[in-house]
Amino acid sequence: MADDAGDAYLKQHKELAERWVWLFYVTAAVSVAGIVVSWKWPKCLWVTAPAVTVLTVTSLVAGAVIADYGGKVRHPEFRRKGDLKDAPTTMIAPACASHIPTYVPAASAFAESADVGT
């Protein structure tokens, strides 16, 4: 792993994926059931289509949150201070970079870069 914060993000990514995997299976099952029911009884489409739409949007949001934590495993430039309360942050990327520098390395990063040239 790249750093300790990356390990923490990987753990959070895994926990979120395991917690919400059922939602993707429910979405798939309801979608297939909606296709079958709509094929057999076309007037039921007005019930199945909104249910599938709501589940699909919910799955999309859950997938985006899970992927966000997964992207932060190897990319410290996407990490924000306070994302994980128990994770050490080596790089901080603020949500609005207009008033703060984009990259603020932790103190340990300065020590490591100073040792490289010697």
C-alpha positions in Angstrom: 0.0 0.0 0.0 1.1 3.5 -0.7 0.8 4.8 2.9 -1.1 4.2 6.2 -4.0 6.5 5.1 -4.3 4.4 1.9 -4.8 1.3 4.1 -7.5 3.0 6.1 -9.3 4.1 2.9 -9.0 0.5 1.6 -10.6 -0.8 4.8 -13.4 1.7 4.6 -13.9 1.0 0.9 -14.2 -2.8 1.6 -16.6 -2.2 4.5 -18.9 0.0 2.4 -18.8 -2.5 -0.4 -19.7 -5.4 1.9 -22.4 -3.4 3.6 -24.2 -2.3 0.4 -23.7 -5.3 -1.9 -27.2 -6.5 -1.2 -28.6 -3.3 -2.8 -27.1 -4.2 -6.2 -28.6 -7.7 -6.0 -32.0 -6.4 -5.1 -31.8 -3.9 -7.9 -31.0 -6.7 -10.4 -33.7 -9.0 -9.1 -36.4 -6.3 -9.2 -35.3 -5.3 -12.7 -35.6 -8.8 -13.9 -38.9 -9.3 -12.1 -40.1 -6.0 -13.7 -39.3 -7.2 -17.2 -41.1 -10.5 -16.6 -44.1 -8.9 -15.0 -44.3 -6.2 -17.7 -44.0 -8.8 -20.4 -46.8 -10.9 -18.9 -49.0 -8.0 -17.7 -48.2 -4.8 -19.6 -50.5 -2.7 -17.4 -48.2 -3.3 -14.4 -45.4 -1.4 -16.0 -46.5 1.8 -14.2 -45.7 0.1 -10.9 -42.5 -1.7 -11.8 -40.8 1.1 -13.7 -40.7 3.6 -10.9 -39.5 0.9 -8.4 -36.7 0.0 -10.7 -35.8 3.6 -11.3 -35.6 4.4 -7.6 -33.5 1.3 -6.9 -31.2 2.1 -9.9 -30.6 5.7 -8.7 -30.0 4.4 -5.2 -27.5 1.8 -6.4 -25.8 4.5 -8.5 -25.3 6.8 -5.5 -24.1 3.9 -3.3 -21.6 2.8 -6.1 -20.3 6.4 -6.4 -19.7 6.6 -2.6 -17.9 3.2 -2.6 -15.9 4.2 -5.6 -14.9 7.5 -4.1 -13.3 5.7 -1.1 -11.7 3.3 -3.5 -10.1 6.1 -5.5 -8.6 7.6 -2.4 -6.7 4.4 -1.7 -3.9 5.2 -4.2 -4.6 8.9 -4.9 -3.8 11.1 -2.0 -4.6 14.2 -4.0 -8.3 13.3 -3.7 -8.2 13.0 0.1 -9.7 15.6 2.3 -8.9 16.2 6.0 -11.6 14.6 8.0 -12.8 12.0 5.5 -11.7 9.3 7.9 -11.4 10.1 11.5 -8.9 7.3 12.3 -6.7 7.7 9.2 -3.5 9.6 9.1 -3.6 12.1 6.3 -0.4 12.5 4.3 -1.8 14.9 1.7 -4.8 17.1 2.0 -6.9 18.3 -1.0 -9.5 20.8 0.1 -13.0 20.8 -1.2 -12.6 24.3 -2.5 -9.1 25.1 -3.5 -9.6 28.8 -4.2 -8.5 29.9 -0.8 -6.1 27.1 0.3 -3.2 25.6 -1.7 -4.2 22.4 -3.5 -1.6 20.2 -1.9 -0.5 20.5 1.7 2.0 17.7 2.5 2.2 16.5 6.1 5.3 17.2 8.1 6.6 13.6 7.5 6.6 14.3 3.7 9.0 17.2 4.2 11.3 15.0 6.3 11.3 12.2 3.6 12.0 14.7 0.8 14.9 16.2 2.7 16.5 12.7 3.1 16.3 11.9 -0.6 19.2 14.2 -1.7 21.6 13.1 1.0 
